Amino acid sequence: MASTGIEDVRAWILNRHPERDTLSPDENLIESRLVDSLSFVELVYAIEGASGVEIDFDTIDIQDFQTLSAIEKAFFATV
Amino acid sequence: MERGRVGIDLVPYGRVRGLLAAGGRPVLSRMLSGAELALSRTDAGLDIPGIAGRLAAKEAVFKLFRAAGQTLPWQDIEILRADGGWPVVELGGRAARLARAALVEYIDVSISHDDPCAIAIAYSGPVPESPLRRTEAPDGATDTGRTAADRTTEEWKWLRQESKTSVPGS
């Protein structure tokens, strides 16, 4: 079951793309242009807000932001 | 770099307004340096077209690096203003490292604004020859005895002031 936090991120992305009503966990957010360079900074803030994790812009690994699954694994994984 | 490269980007003013309304988060201050923010303030408030052009120029410059899998180092690509009013590019930190890795020696940018968008184009290529050292011997040595490699090294010394890489734009 997906965490509430990652659902907040999914809702944030979908809210920016009213033409979409679904977003699969493995859809590439960047290649599909759901997230571009400008909105990437906002996405980072959205993830911070939903996860409570502070993200260092200087050490970001783009692989952690490619898909919802990757975001969930990097920032919402429960131990 | 033997051949030139170009990068281009367009930013609608509405995207900038959206960034400003991003829930009070300091989005723009993550993308613009202090010097850029100072240039983006006018007596009437923030210069939205100017910010859009500056962001477009940053993206255009980043495209010159062809850095797959890298995020845009927003603050490391500064778009400042020369005394004459034209844009000047300064690279620092990760952007300067990406430029060196891509063998980008020289960058020019040009920005245009027309509501509702700003568009910027960046060009990189060999460092333009100064008229003072235009003559070059067939073996690659210049009239001052410097080789092309020497000249490149000297240009990098000139480009790298402190931790920044200063590149004039037009």
gemmi code that builds the backbone of each chain (N, CA, C; Angstrom):
import gemmi

chains = {
    "A": [
        ("MET", (0.852, -1.198, 0.000), (0.000, 0.000, 0.000), (0.890, 1.251, 0.000)),
        ("ALA", (0.567, 2.156, -0.898), (1.396, 3.352, -0.998), (1.225, 4.220, 0.234)),
        ("SER", (2.307, 4.915, 0.591), (2.241, 5.788, 1.750), (1.423, 7.018, 1.424)),
        ("THR", (0.920, 7.672, 2.439), (0.160, 8.897, 2.233), (1.044, 9.965, 1.599)),
        ("GLY", (2.293, 10.024, 2.034), (3.204, 11.040, 1.530), (3.381, 10.973, 0.027)),
        ("ILE", (3.581, 9.793, -0.492), (3.796, 9.683, -1.941), (2.500, 9.999, -2.692)),
        ("GLU", (1.363, 9.743, -2.041), (0.092, 10.128, -2.666), (-0.029, 11.653, -2.737)),
        ("ASP", (0.521, 12.324, -1.748), (0.545, 13.795, -1.803), (1.382, 14.279, -2.983)),
        ("VAL", (2.483, 13.604, -3.225), (3.339, 13.986, -4.350), (2.622, 13.696, -5.665)),
        ("ARG", (1.971, 12.532, -5.735), (1.214, 12.198, -6.950), (0.141, 13.266, -7.190)),
        ("ALA", (-0.563, 13.642, -6.140), (-1.625, 14.651, -6.278), (-1.043, 15.993, -6.705)),
        ("TRP", (0.140, 16.321, -6.195), (0.782, 17.593, -6.569), (1.095, 17.609, -8.068)),
        ("ILE", (1.604, 16.503, -8.565), (1.938, 16.437, -9.999), (0.671, 16.490, -10.841)),
        ("LEU", (-0.316, 15.692, -10.450), (-1.558, 15.663, -11.237), (-2.270, 17.013, -11.203)),
        ("ASN", (-2.158, 17.697, -10.093), (-2.789, 19.011, -9.980), (-2.201, 20.008, -10.972)),
        ("ARG", (-0.954, 19.776, -11.332), (-0.296, 20.663, -12.302), (-0.602, 20.263, -13.737)),
        ("HIS", (-1.200, 19.109, -13.892), (-1.506, 18.605, -15.240), (-2.967, 18.149, -15.273)),
        ("PRO", (-3.854, 19.101, -15.367), (-5.275, 18.751, -15.317), (-5.726, 17.849, -16.463)),
        ("GLU", (-4.909, 17.762, -17.502), (-5.257, 16.865, -18.611), (-5.047, 15.402, -18.227)),
        ("ARG", (-4.398, 15.162, -17.112), (-4.132, 13.800, -16.654), (-4.985, 13.493, -15.434)),
        ("ASP", (-5.449, 12.240, -15.360), (-6.153, 11.835, -14.133), (-5.502, 10.639, -13.467)),
        ("THR", (-4.488, 10.081, -14.108), (-3.762, 8.980, -13.480), (-2.269, 9.171, -13.697)),
        ("LEU", (-1.505, 8.573, -12.814), (-0.043, 8.606, -12.925), (0.487, 7.318, -12.314)),
        ("SER", (1.030, 6.472, -13.171), (1.484, 5.168, -12.685), (2.804, 5.312, -11.931)),
        ("PRO", (3.085, 4.401, -11.037), (4.303, 4.506, -10.221), (5.584, 4.496, -11.038)),
        ("ASP", (5.560, 3.875, -12.207), (6.801, 3.723, -12.966), (6.890, 4.635, -14.181)),
        ("GLU", (5.962, 5.565, -14.313), (6.041, 6.498, -15.444), (7.175, 7.486, -15.193)),
        ("ASN", (7.999, 7.660, -16.214), (9.134, 8.570, -16.073), (8.628, 10.018, -16.110)),
        ("LEU", (8.797, 10.702, -15.013), (8.233, 12.046, -14.863), (8.931, 13.063, -15.734)),
        ("ILE", (10.197, 12.843, -15.991), (10.980, 13.811, -16.754), (10.821, 13.574, -18.254)),
        ("GLU", (10.940, 12.314, -18.660), (10.793, 12.019, -20.095), (9.384, 12.325, -20.587)),
        ("SER", (8.405, 12.164, -19.711), (7.023, 12.446, -20.115), (6.695, 13.928, -19.964)),
        ("ARG", (7.688, 14.703, -19.535), (7.567, 16.159, -19.384), (6.528, 16.560, -18.328)),
        ("LEU", (6.241, 15.664, -17.422), (5.390, 16.048, -16.302), (6.157, 16.955, -15.344)),
        ("VAL", (7.455, 16.789, -15.321), (8.322, 17.643, -14.508), (9.434, 18.170, -15.414)),
        ("ASP", (9.575, 19.478, -15.458), (10.681, 20.057, -16.233), (11.649, 20.752, -15.281)),
        ("SER", (12.627, 21.425, -15.846), (13.682, 21.978, -14.991), (13.141, 23.015, -14.012)),
        ("LEU", (12.163, 23.805, -14.455), (11.599, 24.802, -13.554), (10.770, 24.151, -12.452)),
        ("SER", (9.928, 23.211, -12.836), (9.055, 22.599, -11.831), (9.799, 21.591, -10.973)),
        ("PHE", (10.991, 21.211, -11.386), (11.770, 20.274, -10.580), (12.058, 20.860, -9.196)),
        ("VAL", (12.392, 22.141, -9.172), (12.669, 22.774, -7.881), (11.423, 22.742, -7.005)),
        ("GLU", (10.270, 22.993, -7.618), (9.020, 22.937, -6.855), (8.709, 21.509, -6.410)),
        ("LEU", (9.041, 20.539, -7.283), (8.820, 19.137, -6.904), (9.637, 18.782, -5.667)),
        ("VAL", (10.863, 19.251, -5.631), (11.704, 18.978, -4.466), (11.047, 19.531, -3.200)),
        ("TYR", (10.508, 20.742, -3.299), (9.822, 21.307, -2.137), (8.579, 20.493, -1.784)),
        ("ALA", (7.866, 20.029, -2.809), (6.668, 19.225, -2.547), (7.046, 17.934, -1.826)),
        ("ILE", (8.136, 17.326, -2.234), (8.588, 16.090, -1.572), (9.023, 16.396, -0.142)),
        ("GLU", (9.733, 17.497, 0.021), (10.147, 17.879, 1.382), (8.925, 18.069, 2.282)),
        ("GLY", (7.920, 18.745, 1.733), (6.730, 19.003, 2.526), (5.984, 17.736, 2.896)),
        ("ALA", (5.966, 16.789, 1.963), (5.214, 15.555, 2.202), (5.985, 14.546, 3.039)),
        ("SER", (7.293, 14.619, 2.973), (8.106, 13.602, 3.657), (8.724, 14.104, 4.959)),
        ("GLY", (8.867, 15.419, 5.058), (9.563, 15.956, 6.215), (11.064, 15.818, 6.110)),
        ("VAL", (11.520, 15.348, 4.952), (12.961, 15.171, 4.728), (13.511, 16.406, 4.034)),
        ("GLU", (14.590, 16.948, 4.538), (15.221, 18.079, 3.871), (16.143, 17.548, 2.788)),
        ("ILE", (16.002, 18.069, 1.602), (16.765, 17.582, 0.449), (17.832, 18.608, 0.090)),
        ("ASP", (19.047, 18.151, 0.010), (20.171, 19.030, -0.337), (20.259, 19.136, -1.861)),
        ("PHE", (20.018, 20.323, -2.379), (20.027, 20.505, -3.834), (21.392, 20.176, -4.440)),
        ("ASP", (22.426, 20.349, -3.653), (23.772, 20.151, -4.196), (24.150, 18.679, -4.337)),
        ("THR", (23.420, 17.802, -3.677), (23.784, 16.382, -3.733), (22.654, 15.531, -4.303)),
        ("ILE", (21.753, 16.183, -5.023), (20.608, 15.459, -5.575), (21.061, 14.431, -6.605)),
        ("ASP", (20.478, 13.242, -6.514), (20.677, 12.213, -7.535), (19.406, 12.164, -8.369)),
        ("ILE", (19.535, 12.521, -9.631), (18.359, 12.626, -10.491), (17.593, 11.306, -10.570)),
        ("GLN", (18.296, 10.198, -10.343), (17.628, 8.890, -10.403), (16.541, 8.764, -9.338)),
        ("ASP", (16.699, 9.501, -8.253), (15.721, 9.427, -7.164), (14.424, 10.155, -7.499)),
        ("PHE", (14.403, 10.845, -8.635), (13.241, 11.664, -8.977), (12.609, 11.250, -10.311)),
        ("GLN", (13.076, 10.161, -10.886), (12.604, 9.793, -12.231), (11.160, 9.322, -12.228)),
        ("THR", (10.765, 8.599, -11.205), (9.411, 8.038, -11.144), (8.868, 8.178, -9.723)),
        ("LEU", (7.569, 7.987, -9.584), (6.986, 7.999, -8.241), (7.570, 6.876, -7.394)),
        ("SER", (7.812, 5.734, -8.023), (8.404, 4.611, -7.283), (9.773, 4.990, -6.734)),
        ("ALA", (10.577, 5.655, -7.571), (11.914, 6.058, -7.133), (11.835, 7.087, -6.007)),
        ("ILE", (10.889, 8.009, -6.139), (10.711, 9.033, -5.094), (10.294, 8.365, -3.784)),
        ("GLU", (9.360, 7.416, -3.900), (8.892, 6.741, -2.689), (10.037, 5.973, -2.021)),
        ("LYS", (10.823, 5.304, -2.835), (11.934, 4.523, -2.282), (12.969, 5.430, -1.618)),
        ("ALA", (13.221, 6.587, -2.242), (14.274, 7.467, -1.728), (13.840, 8.291, -0.519)),
        ("PHE", (12.567, 8.679, -0.493), (12.162, 9.662, 0.524), (11.019, 9.215, 1.438)),
        ("PHE", (10.370, 8.123, 1.088), (9.218, 7.707, 1.899), (9.341, 6.259, 2.379)),
        ("ALA", (10.497, 5.674, 2.177), (10.664, 4.272, 2.571), (10.564, 4.151, 4.084)),
        ("THR", (9.781, 3.157, 4.534), (9.691, 2.904, 5.973), (10.659, 1.801, 6.330)),
        ("VAL", (11.228, 1.898, 7.527), (12.199, 0.896, 7.952), (11.545, -0.086, 8.898)),
    ],
    "B": [
        ("MET", (37.076, 23.134, -27.526), (36.007, 22.597, -28.349), (36.204, 23.079, -29.788)),
        ("GLU", (36.243, 22.155, -30.735), (36.489, 22.522, -32.118), (35.245, 23.112, -32.772)),
        ("ARG", (34.109, 22.574, -32.422), (32.876, 23.027, -33.053), (32.008, 23.751, -32.039)),
        ("GLY", (31.215, 24.668, -32.546), (30.338, 25.396, -31.655), (29.111, 24.580, -31.275)),
        ("ARG", (28.484, 24.981, -30.199), (27.223, 24.392, -29.772), (26.263, 25.524, -29.474)),
        ("VAL", (24.989, 25.218, -29.567), (23.987, 26.195, -29.166), (23.009, 25.533, -28.205)),
        ("GLY", (22.455, 26.329, -27.342), (21.374, 25.898, -26.458), (20.307, 26.969, -26.484)),
        ("ILE", (19.074, 26.570, -26.346), (17.973, 27.537, -26.417), (16.935, 27.167, -25.371)),
        ("ASP", (16.267, 28.160, -24.840), (15.178, 27.875, -23.906), (14.203, 29.044, -23.872)),
        ("LEU", (13.015, 28.722, -23.489), (11.935, 29.708, -23.440), (11.229, 29.570, -22.096)),
        ("VAL", (10.947, 30.683, -21.469), (10.229, 30.657, -20.187), (9.061, 31.647, -20.248)),
        ("PRO", (7.842, 31.142, -20.139), (6.688, 32.056, -20.081), (6.678, 32.836, -18.773)),
        ("TYR", (6.235, 34.079, -18.851), (6.168, 34.888, -17.639), (5.280, 34.218, -16.590)),
        ("GLY", (4.256, 33.519, -17.055), (3.340, 32.866, -16.125), (4.037, 31.819, -15.258)),
        ("ARG", (5.085, 31.187, -15.811), (5.821, 30.208, -15.000), (6.538, 30.905, -13.848)),
        ("VAL", (7.052, 32.089, -14.122), (7.732, 32.839, -13.065), (6.729, 33.260, -12.004)),
        ("ARG", (5.576, 33.735, -12.448), (4.548, 34.124, -11.464), (4.140, 32.907, -10.632)),
        ("GLY", (4.089, 31.742, -11.258), (3.767, 30.525, -10.522), (4.820, 30.196, -9.483)),
        ("LEU", (6.082, 30.410, -9.842), (7.160, 30.159, -8.879), (7.051, 31.109, -7.690)),
        ("LEU", (6.656, 32.346, -7.973), (6.532, 33.321, -6.890), (5.386, 32.961, -5.949)),
        ("ALA", (4.413, 32.250, -6.492), (3.241, 31.900, -5.679), (3.346, 30.486, -5.111)),
        ("ALA", (4.554, 29.958, -5.058), (4.734, 28.554, -4.666), (4.668, 28.375, -3.154)),
        ("GLY", (3.564, 28.767, -2.598), (3.315, 28.495, -1.187), (4.322, 29.114, -0.235)),
        ("GLY", (4.866, 30.232, -0.648), (5.804, 30.898, 0.249), (7.171, 30.252, 0.316)),
        ("ARG", (7.390, 29.185, -0.476), (8.704, 28.556, -0.464), (9.677, 29.400, -1.273)),
        ("PRO", (10.904, 29.433, -0.851), (11.882, 30.310, -1.523), (12.405, 29.707, -2.826)),
        ("VAL", (11.488, 29.453, -3.747), (11.894, 28.788, -4.985), (12.872, 29.651, -5.773)),
        ("LEU", (12.506, 30.931, -5.952), (13.372, 31.780, -6.776), (14.752, 31.950, -6.154)),
        ("SER", (14.812, 31.993, -4.843), (16.126, 32.172, -4.215), (16.980, 30.911, -4.329)),
        ("ARG", (16.362, 29.804, -4.698), (17.139, 28.598, -5.006), (17.662, 28.636, -6.437)),
        ("MET", (17.043, 29.462, -7.269), (17.384, 29.473, -8.691), (18.227, 30.685, -9.067)),
        ("LEU", (18.088, 31.753, -8.306), (18.830, 32.976, -8.609), (19.803, 33.269, -7.479)),
        ("SER", (20.973, 33.727, -7.838), (21.949, 34.123, -6.825), (21.541, 35.462, -6.212)),
        ("GLY", (22.224, 35.855, -5.162), (21.939, 37.145, -4.556), (22.125, 38.283, -5.535)),
        ("ALA", (23.184, 38.189, -6.339), (23.435, 39.248, -7.329), (22.328, 39.284, -8.378)),
        ("GLU", (21.854, 38.101, -8.761), (20.778, 38.054, -9.756), (19.469, 38.583, -9.169)),
        ("LEU", (19.206, 38.233, -7.922), (17.989, 38.747, -7.290), (18.031, 40.270, -7.204)),
        ("ALA", (19.226, 40.798, -6.905), (19.351, 42.254, -6.837), (19.069, 42.882, -8.200)),
        ("LEU", (19.534, 42.232, -9.253), (19.287, 42.756, -10.601), (17.817, 42.618, -11.001)),
        ("SER", (17.113, 41.720, -10.317), (15.726, 41.423, -10.703), (14.716, 42.277, -9.956)),
        ("ARG", (15.191, 43.141, -9.097), (14.280, 44.005, -8.346), (14.258, 45.392, -8.980)),
        ("THR", (13.064, 45.911, -9.126), (12.912, 47.267, -9.642), (12.088, 48.067, -8.638)),
        ("ASP", (11.958, 49.342, -8.888), (11.146, 50.178, -8.003), (9.702, 49.698, -7.979)),
        ("ALA", (9.282, 49.064, -9.070), (7.892, 48.601, -9.163), (7.719, 47.174, -8.650)),
        ("GLY", (8.801, 46.575, -8.162), (8.712, 45.183, -7.702), (9.630, 44.289, -8.498)),
        ("LEU", (9.357, 42.996, -8.446), (10.213, 42.066, -9.183), (10.000, 42.211, -10.687)),
        ("ASP", (11.093, 42.121, -11.401), (11.083, 42.232, -12.868), (10.781, 40.847, -13.449)),
        ("ILE", (9.506, 40.555, -13.633), (9.101, 39.213, -14.081), (9.719, 38.864, -15.444)),
        ("PRO", (9.627, 39.743, -16.457), (10.266, 39.407, -17.738), (11.769, 39.194, -17.585)),
        ("GLY", (12.401, 40.018, -16.750), (13.839, 39.861, -16.548), (14.183, 38.524, -15.920)),
        ("ILE", (13.378, 38.112, -14.941), (13.612, 36.815, -14.299), (13.380, 35.690, -15.305)),
        ("ALA", (12.326, 35.804, -16.090), (12.053, 34.765, -17.095), (13.226, 34.651, -18.066)),
        ("GLY", (13.750, 35.784, -18.488), (14.892, 35.750, -19.402), (16.127, 35.157, -18.761)),
        ("ARG", (16.305, 35.492, -17.505), (17.481, 34.978, -16.775), (17.383, 33.463, -16.611)),
        ("LEU", (16.189, 32.966, -16.270), (16.011, 31.518, -16.117), (16.177, 30.807, -17.468)),
        ("ALA", (15.652, 31.425, -18.517), (15.799, 30.828, -19.851), (17.277, 30.764, -20.237)),
        ("ALA", (18.014, 31.805, -19.918), (19.441, 31.831, -20.258), (20.208, 30.763, -19.482)),
        ("LYS", (19.841, 30.556, -18.231), (20.503, 29.510, -17.441), (20.283, 28.143, -18.095)),
        ("GLU", (19.046, 27.879, -18.459), (18.733, 26.590, -19.092), (19.463, 26.474, -20.431)),
        ("ALA", (19.500, 27.552, -21.190), (20.180, 27.514, -22.491), (21.668, 27.214, -22.308)),
        ("VAL", (22.283, 27.843, -21.307), (23.702, 27.587, -21.032), (23.897, 26.132, -20.598)),
        ("PHE", (23.009, 25.646, -19.747), (23.127, 24.262, -19.260), (23.085, 23.274, -20.426)),
        ("LYS", (22.292, 23.576, -21.425), (22.190, 22.671, -22.574), (23.512, 22.559, -23.330)),
        ("LEU", (24.350, 23.566, -23.216), (25.657, 23.497, -23.880), (26.516, 22.381, -23.307)),
        ("PHE", (26.270, 22.038, -22.053), (27.123, 21.058, -21.379), (26.771, 19.617, -21.757)),
        ("ARG", (25.559, 19.420, -22.274), (25.095, 18.072, -22.650), (25.364, 17.086, -21.519)),
        ("ALA", (24.916, 17.485, -20.359), (25.190, 16.720, -19.141), (23.998, 15.819, -18.822)),
        ("ALA", (23.994, 14.641, -19.416), (22.881, 13.717, -19.200), (22.823, 13.299, -17.732)),
        ("GLY", (21.610, 13.226, -17.219), (21.420, 12.747, -15.856), (21.809, 13.723, -14.777)),
        ("GLN", (22.026, 14.969, -15.146), (22.409, 15.990, -14.173), (21.254, 16.971, -13.994)),
        ("THR", (21.100, 17.442, -12.776), (20.136, 18.515, -12.552), (20.797, 19.853, -12.887)),
        ("LEU", (19.964, 20.804, -13.193), (20.489, 22.117, -13.582), (21.042, 22.832, -12.343)),
        ("PRO", (22.311, 23.178, -12.347), (22.889, 23.894, -11.195), (22.541, 25.371, -11.270)),
        ("TRP", (21.314, 25.681, -10.879), (20.757, 27.010, -11.125), (21.671, 28.139, -10.652)),
        ("GLN", (22.098, 28.042, -9.392), (22.855, 29.174, -8.851), (24.297, 29.206, -9.342)),
        ("ASP", (24.766, 28.118, -9.890), (26.136, 28.084, -10.407), (26.235, 28.679, -11.813)),
        ("ILE", (25.114, 28.947, -12.429), (25.101, 29.641, -13.727), (24.460, 30.997, -13.473)),
        ("GLU", (25.274, 31.988, -13.347), (24.756, 33.329, -13.081), (24.663, 34.124, -14.378)),
        ("ILE", (23.530, 34.760, -14.547), (23.329, 35.644, -15.700), (23.295, 37.063, -15.145)),
        ("LEU", (24.391, 37.741, -15.312), (24.521, 39.088, -14.768), (24.436, 40.111, -15.902)),
        ("ARG", (24.778, 41.322, -15.610), (24.606, 42.371, -16.633), (25.898, 43.166, -16.751)),
        ("ALA", (26.382, 43.271, -17.966), (27.577, 44.075, -18.213), (27.207, 45.555, -18.169)),
        ("ASP", (28.235, 46.387, -18.066), (27.995, 47.824, -18.004), (27.176, 48.314, -19.197)),
        ("GLY", (27.377, 47.662, -20.327), (26.641, 48.069, -21.518), (25.208, 47.586, -21.545)),
        ("GLY", (24.837, 46.735, -20.589), (23.464, 46.262, -20.515), (23.255, 44.844, -21.024)),
        ("TRP", (24.232, 44.295, -21.721), (24.044, 42.943, -22.256), (24.355, 41.911, -21.174)),
        ("PRO", (23.836, 40.696, -21.355), (24.021, 39.677, -20.321), (25.433, 39.108, -20.305)),
        ("VAL", (25.874, 38.803, -19.112), (27.186, 38.198, -18.896), (26.986, 36.907, -18.116)),
        ("VAL", (27.653, 35.851, -18.541), (27.532, 34.553, -17.876), (28.710, 34.354, -16.939)),
        ("GLU", (28.406, 33.960, -15.723), (29.466, 33.561, -14.797), (29.165, 32.158, -14.313)),
        ("LEU", (30.156, 31.296, -14.420), (29.983, 29.908, -13.989), (30.783, 29.669, -12.726)),
        ("GLY", (30.216, 28.912, -11.833), (30.936, 28.530, -10.628), (30.563, 27.111, -10.251)),
        ("GLY", (31.248, 26.564, -9.274), (30.892, 25.271, -8.704), (30.705, 24.167, -9.733)),
        ("ARG", (29.568, 23.478, -9.629), (29.317, 22.330, -10.507), (29.182, 22.764, -11.959)),
        ("ALA", (28.621, 23.937, -12.209), (28.483, 24.397, -13.594), (29.852, 24.581, -14.240)),
        ("ALA", (30.793, 25.129, -13.493), (32.139, 25.312, -14.043), (32.778, 23.952, -14.323)),
        ("ARG", (32.520, 22.985, -13.443), (33.088, 21.645, -13.686), (32.452, 21.009, -14.914)),
        ("LEU", (31.150, 21.187, -15.074), (30.477, 20.632, -16.257), (31.009, 21.288, -17.529)),
        ("ALA", (31.265, 22.591, -17.461), (31.793, 23.302, -18.630), (33.167, 22.763, -19.005)),
        ("ARG", (33.999, 22.561, -18.007), (35.343, 22.036, -18.305), (35.254, 20.635, -18.881)),
        ("ALA", (34.363, 19.814, -18.306), (34.215, 18.442, -18.805), (33.720, 18.434, -20.248)),
        ("ALA", (32.912, 19.419, -20.596), (32.368, 19.509, -21.953), (33.290, 20.293, -22.885)),
        ("LEU", (34.439, 20.731, -22.365), (35.405, 21.532, -23.129), (34.788, 22.832, -23.631)),
        ("VAL", (33.858, 23.340, -22.853), (33.259, 24.631, -23.194), (34.184, 25.735, -22.686)),
        ("GLU", (34.726, 26.504, -23.614), (35.694, 27.528, -23.262), (35.078, 28.917, -23.204)),
        ("TYR", (34.092, 29.137, -24.033), (33.584, 30.495, -24.220), (32.078, 30.414, -24.442)),
        ("ILE", (31.356, 31.281, -23.795), (29.898, 31.275, -23.908), (29.400, 32.683, -24.192)),
        ("ASP", (28.521, 32.780, -25.140), (27.764, 34.001, -25.385), (26.284, 33.684, -25.172)),
        ("VAL", (25.551, 34.608, -24.611), (24.103, 34.428, -24.524), (23.403, 35.675, -25.037)),
        ("SER", (22.232, 35.469, -25.537), (21.378, 36.583, -25.942), (19.959, 36.260, -25.473)),
        ("ILE", (19.276, 37.268, -24.993), (17.942, 37.093, -24.404), (16.986, 38.058, -25.080)),
        ("SER", (15.785, 37.590, -25.349), (14.763, 38.462, -25.914), (13.469, 38.276, -25.121)),
        ("HIS", (12.738, 39.369, -24.980), (11.493, 39.351, -24.209), (10.349, 39.866, -25.075)),
        ("ASP", (9.262, 39.151, -25.049), (8.037, 39.648, -25.683), (6.881, 38.935, -24.994)),
        ("ASP", (6.094, 39.687, -24.277), (4.988, 39.129, -23.512), (4.205, 38.136, -24.373)),
        ("PRO", (4.050, 36.885, -23.970), (4.165, 36.382, -22.600), (5.412, 35.531, -22.323)),
        ("CYS", (6.470, 35.693, -23.128), (7.614, 34.790, -22.965), (8.941, 35.539, -23.050)),
        ("ALA", (9.940, 34.918, -22.467), (11.321, 35.321, -22.719), (12.017, 34.127, -23.349)),
        ("ILE", (12.914, 34.408, -24.259), (13.647, 33.338, -24.935), (15.135, 33.684, -24.861)),
        ("ALA", (15.935, 32.652, -24.714), (17.387, 32.881, -24.629), (18.094, 31.837, -25.479)),
        ("ILE", (19.168, 32.271, -26.068), (20.017, 31.344, -26.816), (21.442, 31.510, -26.292)),
        ("ALA", (22.113, 30.380, -26.160), (23.506, 30.385, -25.707), (24.351, 29.729, -26.786)),
        ("TYR", (25.537, 30.254, -26.944), (26.486, 29.709, -27.921), (27.797, 29.431, -27.199)),
        ("SER", (28.387, 28.318, -27.500), (29.740, 28.056, -27.000), (30.612, 27.622, -28.164)),
        ("GLY", (31.859, 27.979, -28.067), (32.785, 27.611, -29.125), (34.173, 27.993, -28.713)),
        ("PRO", (35.108, 27.945, -29.633), (36.473, 28.345, -29.319), (36.514, 29.790, -28.837)),
        ("VAL", (37.458, 30.073, -27.974), (37.622, 31.446, -27.511), (37.948, 32.327, -28.705)),
        ("PRO", (37.196, 33.397, -28.903), (37.476, 34.262, -30.054), (38.900, 34.811, -30.000)),
        ("GLU", (39.486, 34.893, -31.168), (40.842, 35.420, -31.240), (40.844, 36.919, -30.981)),
        ("SER", (41.769, 37.334, -30.159), (41.953, 38.762, -29.978), (42.703, 39.305, -31.180)),
        ("PRO", (42.376, 40.501, -31.628), (43.136, 41.089, -32.740), (44.615, 41.214, -32.410)),
        ("LEU", (44.949, 41.261, -31.133), (46.347, 41.420, -30.729), (47.166, 40.163, -30.977)),
        ("ARG", (46.499, 39.022, -31.135), (47.264, 37.799, -31.371), (46.651, 37.005, -32.522)),
        ("ARG", (46.271, 37.765, -33.533), (45.604, 37.137, -34.673), (46.598, 36.338, -35.519)),
        ("THR", (47.836, 36.824, -35.601), (48.796, 36.140, -36.443), (49.283, 34.874, -35.759)),
        ("GLU", (49.323, 33.784, -36.485), (49.740, 32.510, -35.917), (50.626, 31.798, -36.937)),
        ("ALA", (51.758, 31.323, -36.462), (52.691, 30.632, -37.342), (52.129, 29.277, -37.751)),
        ("PRO", (52.601, 28.709, -38.861), (52.083, 27.424, -39.338), (52.221, 26.300, -38.329)),
        ("ASP", (53.236, 26.349, -37.453), (53.403, 25.265, -36.488), (52.519, 25.432, -35.262)),
        ("GLY", (51.643, 26.417, -35.261), (50.718, 26.593, -34.157), (51.179, 27.620, -33.154)),
        ("ALA", (52.399, 28.104, -33.280), (52.876, 29.109, -32.334), (52.371, 30.476, -32.763)),
        ("THR", (52.032, 31.301, -31.818), (51.556, 32.638, -32.129), (52.739, 33.569, -32.273)),
        ("ASP", (52.428, 34.780, -32.606), (53.504, 35.753, -32.776), (54.224, 36.036, -31.463)),
        ("THR", (53.597, 35.675, -30.347), (54.268, 35.871, -29.073), (54.924, 34.580, -28.603)),
        ("GLY", (54.933, 33.556, -29.455), (55.582, 32.310, -29.097), (54.702, 31.330, -28.349)),
        ("ARG", (53.428, 31.681, -28.159), (52.539, 30.787, -27.420), (51.863, 29.820, -28.375)),
        ("THR", (51.728, 28.579, -27.933), (51.005, 27.610, -28.733), (49.520, 27.734, -28.458)),
        ("ALA", (48.722, 27.032, -29.273), (47.275, 27.051, -29.046), (46.955, 26.502, -27.663)),
        ("ALA", (47.680, 25.467, -27.226), (47.436, 24.908, -25.887), (47.759, 25.922, -24.805)),
        ("ASP", (48.864, 26.658, -25.004), (49.207, 27.702, -24.045), (48.096, 28.731, -23.959)),
        ("ARG", (47.599, 29.051, -25.140), (46.578, 30.091, -25.186), (45.326, 29.638, -24.438)),
        ("THR", (44.941, 28.369, -24.630), (43.764, 27.858, -23.940), (43.956, 27.914, -22.433)),
        ("THR", (45.149, 27.507, -21.980), (45.426, 27.551, -20.551), (45.324, 28.970, -20.032)),
        ("GLU", (45.874, 29.901, -20.802), (45.814, 31.285, -20.367), (44.389, 31.800, -20.338)),
        ("GLU", (43.584, 31.363, -21.309), (42.199, 31.807, -21.307), (41.486, 31.285, -20.068)),
        ("TRP", (41.775, 30.035, -19.694), (41.116, 29.501, -18.505), (41.527, 30.272, -17.276)),
        ("LYS", (42.808, 30.670, -17.221), (43.223, 31.477, -16.080), (42.428, 32.770, -16.034)),
        ("TRP", (42.200, 33.312, -17.217), (41.440, 34.549, -17.284), (39.981, 34.295, -16.913)),
        ("LEU", (39.443, 33.171, -17.368), (38.046, 32.881, -17.106), (37.786, 32.624, -15.635)),
        ("ARG", (38.753, 31.980, -14.967), (38.514, 31.573, -13.587), (39.008, 32.645, -12.626)),
        ("GLN", (38.125, 33.451, -12.184), (38.449, 34.448, -11.174), (37.913, 33.927, -9.852)),
        ("GLU", (38.805, 33.730, -8.901), (38.446, 33.097, -7.636), (37.768, 31.778, -7.955)),
        ("SER", (36.572, 31.551, -7.442), (35.920, 30.267, -7.706), (34.976, 30.343, -8.888)),
        ("LYS", (34.918, 31.499, -9.508), (33.965, 31.691, -10.591), (34.652, 31.560, -11.937)),
        ("THR", (33.856, 31.205, -12.932), (34.298, 31.242, -14.306), (33.514, 32.342, -14.994)),
        ("SER", (34.188, 33.393, -15.348), (33.504, 34.534, -15.947), (33.573, 34.437, -17.453)),
        ("VAL", (32.444, 34.503, -18.068), (32.387, 34.383, -19.514), (31.546, 35.520, -20.053)),
        ("PRO", (32.092, 36.325, -20.897), (31.284, 37.436, -21.404), (30.177, 36.950, -22.327)),
        ("GLY", (29.071, 37.574, -22.285), (27.970, 37.254, -23.194), (27.580, 38.499, -23.951)),
        ("SER", (26.763, 38.331, -24.915), (26.307, 39.497, -25.663), (24.903, 39.268, -26.139)),
    ],
}
model = gemmi.Model(1)
for chain_id, residues in chains.items():
    chain = gemmi.Chain(chain_id)
    for i, (resn, *xyz) in enumerate(residues, 1):
        res = gemmi.Residue()
        res.name, res.seqid = resn, gemmi.SeqId(i, " ")
        for name, pos in zip(("N", "CA", "C"), xyz):
            atom = gemmi.Atom()
            atom.name, atom.element = name, gemmi.Element(name[0])
            atom.pos, atom.b_iso = gemmi.Position(*pos), 0.0
            res.add_atom(atom)
        chain.add_residue(res)
    model.add_chain(chain)
structure = gemmi.Structure()
structure.add_model(model)
structure.setup_entities()
